Amino acid sequence: MNTSSSDEQWRRLALCAQTDPEVFFPELGGSAVSAKKVCARCEVRAKCLADALNNGESYGIWGGMSDNERTRLKRKWTRKHGRGTTNPPDRADTAVTAPANQTAS
């Protein structure tokens, strides 16, 4: 995959780059709370989520969302905008706010 310089830039700014990667890939039934807390503080969370949506990431926490949350977001987007459209990176930031700020008890 060929990555652009802006793609590389946001990845360098991502807080997850400074965190144990296993935090973002919890075992089945494991907690994603720690990963979501990191994402909630990350300035490039929206770019991360957009990248995950555009590239079909199906595992792990990306942009503060689990794979199930991303699937629900994609379905919602498709219902609103129709099949064949993608979630543009400049709109992902509005979709990520609520899930990334959720906390578990």
Protein Blocks (a to p, Z undefined) as FASTA:
>chain_A
ZZdfklmmmmmmpmklmgcfklmmccehiafklmmmmmmmpmklmmmmmmmmmnopagdj
eehiafklmmmmmmmmmmmnoghiacdfklmmmmmmmmmmpccZZ
